[in-house]
Amino acid sequence: MTPVPKRAVQLSPRRRPQSRERMAEPLLRRRIGQHRRDPRHGVVRGVVHQGRLMADNLHLAPALRHPHDDAGSRQFSRCHPEVLFAAFNRTMPSAAIAMWTKLAAAAKFATARLPLVVVRSGPAHEDRRAGDFHAITAAHNLLAALLDTHLHFGNDLRINPQEILWPRCMDLNDRALRRIATGLGGRANGPARETGFVITAASEIMAILALSEGRADLRQRLARIVVGFNYDGAPVTANDLKAVGPMMVLLNDAVLPNLVQTNEGAPAIVHFGPFANIAHGTSSVLAQRIGLHLADYVVNETGFAADLGAEKFFDLVMPMCGHVPAAAAVIVTLKALRTQGGAPDGPLEPGFPNLARHLDNLKRWGVPAVIALNRFPGDTASDLEQVMSYCRSLGADVALAEGYTKGGAGMTDLAHKLVAAAQASDPAAVKPIYSPVQTLEEKITAVATQIYGAARAWFKPAAKTRLAKLATLGYGPLPVCIAKTQYSFTADPKQMGAPSGWTLNVGEVTLSAGAGFVVAIAGSMMLMPGLGTVPQAQKLDVDDRGAMIGMDY
């Protein structure tokens, strides 16, 4: 019999399988579809959690069948009783990354993971093919509209128009909307003021949903959203604007995770998409919790590299939800090592310090790491062996990940090594790098110096003033979420490798009281990206039969 893993969810093993099915059904939006595997990015990415329930006790197929399919059709494949049951959690795709050039690789991964044609949910007439971004966008902009309506009709809350924090959002890249003026053309169009747009992935409502543990928690978090300050300097919340109820209506279905399956029959829970470079970068807490209830191991994606997604998981998400990772998978490619070495076609060695720093960072959090070296058809055996030898010289466990050509069969070595690392891990050793008692400035500085390799953090006067005000209002104990480029340890996307001795410049600070963290924007990072010289959107089309062109990666 498979031993119960150490990192266990406290559920009674005597519970009948029917009880677990009833538990899963109201929480899961039953989206059953066939995912295409895109192993270029690896089958596993991020942190691994251990659950309690064994595969031979689960009867998932009847519970996870789509409600509008014929009986028995498109069921999830059952696991063999001797095989550990694993679930994969990842974030949702964004329409914006499918239209952009810089994130073309991410778009390829996202659209392959979430089938836009097959996945359905809810009533038969309802077909939500691109996740819940539409609901988040609507709820966010509803709050903005209610705020402007309140200003138009007397402003009883005495909101200071110069201290409004809440922008609008959309799920497309458009640099022209970063700073705009609204209410032009006379009083009938509302008060004229300066505002702007952020991308939906950067919306606080995206973060709130991803961190909520259910509708009751979601309601409380929405009520805490600070939209601005009044003339006395006190915060004005979404609850003050009576916006919580209508936002709950728009988000009522979005709070439920989305269940899909890979083309090999493995379950994948796809829920929300807070980008790790501008938000906290991981799938929802509710999706993680469901996975832990139903599987032995949950592989949870944390976006980009360990300085972004992993840092925010260990220092922000983990203290909030209590999910302590049992192991971490570090995805490595030859192309990435060469790029970080400064020459995409150059030698591998100059990129090794970048990999070493990521491993050192994971050691700081106390989690065991396994390196997954992705193998592609053009990779030579000598190059792969050079990287694996370097990893072994660091004392790191490394596995060759051949999912691109072999599918799941090419990932078994990595899976076995991750399971071994998870079973040998010590949950008490996994800790954030800063504590709630530190000041907000100290927390930002800790991340900059201990994780990014900076010598110091420097704050613009406006950022220092905002940090001081937030501390005075009682937000000092909140964790920090640093928005910075994903291309470098520094805030400069052109600085490759593992630079040290530099200064992290923090130009702006915003409050996400509902989500429960403070955002520090470093360098030239924008919460509303712009399209590139040749946007990916120009490659998309639809043929006469209605089939999409350019979305099949």
N, C-alpha and C positions, 0 to 999 in steps of 0.2 A: 504494500500500500504506500502511496506517495505520502511522505510526511507533511504535516501542516507547516507551511512556511512561518518564519519568525514574525514577519511583518503582517500581522493578521487583523482582519476586520472582525470586530467582536459580534458575530452572529452565531446563534445556536446551531450546531451541526445537526440537531434533531429536527430542525424545521423541514417540513415536507417540501418536495420540489414544487408542488402546486402553490405553496405560499410564496416561494420566490418568484414564480411566474406572475402571481397577482401583484407582487411588489414591483416587478419590472414594468408591467404593462402601463400603469398610469404615468410612469416617469419617462418612458421612451416614446418618442414619436417614431412610429414604426416605418422607417424608410428602408425598403429592401431594394437594392439595386446591385448591378454588377460593376465593380470598380475595375479599371485597368490598372495594373501595377506599373509604376514607374520606378524601377529599382535604382535609377541613376542617383537618387537621393537616399537610397537605403531603405530597408524594411523597418529598421528601428532607428529612432532618433530621439535623443533627450534622456529622460529619466525613467527608471523602471520601478514600479511599485509591486508589492506582493499582496495578494488577497488571500482569502481563507477557503472558499468553496472549491471542492475538487470537481474535475470535469466529469467523472463517472456519476456524480449526483445531480447533474444538470439535465433538464429536458427543455431545451430552449426553442426548438423549432416551432412548436405550436404557439408559443407566446410571442415569437418574433416574426410571425407571418404577416405580410401586408393585409390589412383588413378588407381590401377590395380585390384580392387575387382569388382565383379558384382554390379550393382546398388542396393543400399540399404543394402548390406551385411556388417557386422561388424561395424555398426555405433555406435557412442557414444549415450548412452541413454540420452534423454532430461530430464531436471530437471522439477519437478512439479512447476508451477508458484509461489506457495506460499513458496517454499523452497529456501533459499539462495544458490547460486551457489558457490562452492568452488573448487579450484584447488590445487594440491599437487606438489611441486617442490622438486626434490632430485637429488643427484649426481649420476654419472654413476658407474657401477661396473668395477672393474679392474681385468684383468686376474691374476695379482699378488696375490690378496687376495683370489682367488679361489685355489691357489697353496700352500698357507702358512698355518701354524697351528695357530699362535697367533691371526690371524684375521678371524678364522673360522666362528665366529658368524656374522661378517660383510659380509663374503662371502655368508652365507645363506640368509641374508637379500637382498643382492645385486642381486644374481641370481634369487631369487624369484620375485623381483620387475621388473627385465628386462628380459622378456622371450627371450631366445636365439634362439628359433626356429621360433616363429610366427612373430616377429617384422621385418618389411621390410621397405625399403625406396627407392626413386629414380626410375630409369628405371627398367623394369621387370627382367633384368638379374643381377641387383645389389642387393645383400642381405647382409646388414651390421648388424650382429647379436650381436655385443658386443660394440656398440657405436662408438665413434670417437677417441679412443685412438690410433688406427693405424695411423690416419692422423697426430695427434700431434707428435707421435714418428717419422714419416717420415719427417715432417717439421723441427723438432729439429735436427735430424741427417743430414739433407740436409745442414743446416747452419754450422754444424761442418765440413762437407765435403768441403764446399766452403771456410771455414776458412783455413783448411789444404792445399787446392789447392792453395790459395793465398800465403801461406808461401812457398809452393814448387816452384812456378813460380815467384820468385824474391822478394816477400814481399814489394811491392811498398808503402804500408801503414806504413811500418816500425813497425810492430806489435812486441812487446817484447814477445818472447815465454815463458818467466818466469812470464808474467802477463796476460796470457790467462785465462779467467773466464768460458768459455763455455764448458761444458762436453758433452758427448753423453748420450742417454737415452734408456731405454727399459722397457716394461711393464711386467717384471718378476723379482723376487727377486734373486739376485746373488751377494753375498758378495765379491766374487773374483774379481769383476769388479769395486770395489770402487776406487781403485788406480791401473792404468795400464800404460804401456809404449806403444806408437804407433810409427810407422815409423821405426821400426827395420829392419835390413837386407840390408841397403845401401840406397843411395840417391834416387834411383828409387822408393822407397816406401814412399817418403816424409820425411820431417824433423823428426828426433827422438825427442820426448818430452813426458813428463808425463801428463796424463790426467785421466779421470775416467768416470764412468756412474752414473746417478741418475735414480730412478724409474720415469716412465712417469708422474705419479701424481705430482712429484716435479718439472717437467719441467716448466720453465718460460712461455713457449707457452701455457701450460695448464691454467695457471693463466691469461695470456693475453686474451685468448678466453673467459674465464669465466667472465672477467670484461669488455669485449668489448660490445658496444651497436650497432654494425653493421659492415659492411665491411669497411667503411671509417675509423671508429675508430680502427678497427683491423689493418688496413694498417699502421696507424700512430704509434700504439703501437709496431708493429713488427719492424718498422724502428728505434725505440728508443732502441732496445735491445743492451746492451753493451757486446760485446764478449771478450773484453780485453782492454789493454792499450798499446800505442806505447812507443817508447823509450823516448819521451818527457813527458810521464805521462798523456797524453790526452786520453780520451775514444775512442775506435773504435767500431762502431755500425754495425748492420746488414745492414743498408742502405749504409754504406761505402763499404760493400762487395757485393752490388747489389743483395742481397738475398731476398728482400721483395717480388718481383714479383713471383718468383717460390714458395715461401712459401705460398703466397696467393692462388696460383693454388691448392696446396695440401690441403689447409684449406677451400677452397671455399664452400664445402658442409657441413663441420664440424661446421661452424658458425651458422647453422640453428638448432634450438632446436628440440628435438625428442618427439613426442606426443604418449603416450600409455594410456591404461586404466586399472583400477583395475577390478577384476572379479565381482565387484558390479556396474561397469559402470562409476566410477568416473574418470575424466581426471587426468593424471599425466604427467608432463613435466620433462623429464630426460635429463639433459644436463651437461656434463663434470664432472670431479671427482678430484678436488684438495683436497687431504686429509688434514684434519684440524690439524693434528699433524706436518705436514711438509709443508703445504701450507695454503691457506686462508679458505678452508673447506666448501664451499657452492656452490649451483648450479649457473648457469650463470645469469648475470644481465639481459640479453635479455629474458631468460625464465621467470624471475620474472616480467619483464615489460609486457610481453605478458599475463601472468596470471592476472596481475592487470587490463589489458584492458578487459579481458573476464570474470572475476569472481568478486563476492562480497568479497571473502576472499581467500588469497593465503597462504598456509602453506608451509613454506620454510625450508628445512632441513639445520641445521648447525651442522657440524660433531663433534662427541664425546661430551664432557661436556662443561659447560659454560665457563670454563677457556680457551678453545681452539676455537671451532666453533663460539660461541656467541661473545667472545672477539674480534675475527677477523672481525666478521660482524659489530659490533657496532663501532669499532675503525678504521677499514680499508675499508670495503665494503660500509657501509652506507655513510660516507663522500664523497666517489667517485660517487656513483650512485644516492644518494638522497632518497633512499627507507627507510623510517623511520618505524620500526616495531611498530605495535599497541599492541602486547602482545607477551609473550613468554610461551612456554610449556616446562616444565622440566620433563623429563621421568625418573621415579624411579621404581626400582624393589627391591624386598626383597633380592635377590641374590647379587645385587650390594651393598646394604647397609651392608650386612654381610661381603662381601669382603673388603669394605673400613674400616670396623671395625677390620680387621686383621684376621678373621677366617671365611672361607666360610660356615662352619656349626655352627657358634657361634651365640651369641645374636645379636639383631638388634641395640641396643642403641649405641654401640661404633661407628657405622657408621653415626649416626645422625649429628655430626658436619660437615661432608663432605657435606651433603645436605644443612645444614644451610649456609655454606659459598657460595654455588652456588646461593642460594636465595639472600644473601647479595650482591653478585656481580651484579645480575640483578637489584637490587635496586640502585646500584651506577650508572648504565646507565639510570635509570629513566623509565624502562619499567615494566608494571604490569606482574606478572607471575602466572601461574596456574600449580599446580603439577599434573601430570598424573601418578597415581600409577598403573602400569601394573599388572594385576591379571593372574596367571597361575594355571592350575589344581591342582598342589601340594601345593599352598599357603593356609594357614589356615585363617579363619575369624579373629581369635584373633590377629595374626601377622599383618594382613592388618589394623585392627582397631587401633593397637598400632602405626603404622606409620601415619595413618590419624589423630589420636589425637595429635601426635607430630607436624604435619604440621599445625593444627589449633592453637596449642599453640604458633606458630611463627607468627600467623596472616595471614597465607597463605591460599589461596583457593586451595582445593584439590578435585580431581575427581577420582573415580575408573574406570580404563580403562580395559574393558573386551573384547577387540577385538579378543583376542586369541581364545576364545570359542564362541563368539556371533557375530563376524564380526562387520560391521558398526553399528548395533543396540546396541552393547555394548560400543560404544564410544560417544553416543549422549549427555550424561551428561557432558563429557569433552568438546564437541563442544559447547554446550550452555554456559558453563562457560568461554570459550575462547572468544566467541562472546561478552558476557557481559563485559569482561575485555577490549576487543579491543574498544568497543563503549565508554567506560568510560575513556579511556586513554587520556593523554595530549601529543601531538607530540612535543610540545616545551620543554617538560621535558626530552626528550630522547637525550642524548649527549654522545660523546666519553669521555674517561677518560683523554686524553691528547690532546694538541692542536698542530697545525703545527709549531708554533713558538718555541716549545721546541726542544732541541737538540736530536739527535738520542739516545744518552746515557740516557737522561732524559726520553724519551718515553719508552725505554726498562725497565728502573728502575721503572717507574710508573706502568707498567703491572705487573712486578715482585712483587712489594710491595702491590699494591692495589687489585690485582686480585689473584695472586698466594699465597699471605701470606708470602712472603720472607721479610727479614729484609733489604736486599741490593742486588745489582747486581754487580758481579765482572767480569771484562773483561780481557782476556789474552792479552799480548802486541800486538800480531798480529791483534786481533780484534779491539783494541783501535786505532792502526795505520790505519786500513781500515776505521773505522768510521770517523776519522779525515780527511782522503783523500776524502771520499764521501761528507763530509760537505764542503770541499774546492771546490769541483767540482759542488756544487749547489744542491746536493741531500739531504741536511739536512731537508727540509720541508716534505719529504716523510714519510708516516706511516711505522710502523715496523710490521713484521710478524715473531713471535718467533716460531721456530721449537723445540718442546720438547715432551717428552713422554706423551701419552694419559692416562696412568694408574695412575697418581698421580698429585696433584697440584705442586709438586716439579719436578725437572729434574731427580729424581731417581725413577724408576718404582716400587721399593719395599717399598717406603714410603707411607703408606695408611693414610686415614683420612684427617685431615686438619692441617698439620704441620705449625708452625710459627717460626720466628726467624732464619731461614736458609738463605743460600746465593745462588743465581742463578749464576752459572758459564757459561759465554758466551765464547765459544772457537773460533768461526768462524763467520764472517759476509760476506754476499754476496749481490750483487746489482741486483735487478730485475727492471731495469729502464723502460722496456716496460710495465710491469704490473703496475708499479708505487709504489713499496714499497721496503724496505730493509729487508733482511732475517737475523735474528740472530739465530744461532744454539746453543742450550743450552745443557749442560750435554753431554751424549754419543749418542745423537740422530744422526742417519744415514739417509741420503737422498737416499741411496740404501739399502733396508733391505736384510736380508739373510733368507734362509729357515730354518725351525726348525728341531728338531731331527727326527720327523715323519712328513714329509711334506704332506699337503693335496693332493698334486699332485699324490702321490702314491695310493690314493683311487679312482682315476678317470680312466675311461676306456670307450670303445665303444663296443657294442655287434655286432653280425653278421648282424643285420638289420640297423646298423648305429645310434642306439639310445645311448645317453650318459648315462653312469653309474657314480653315485656319485655326479651329479649336481642337483639332485632332493631332495631338503631339505624339 
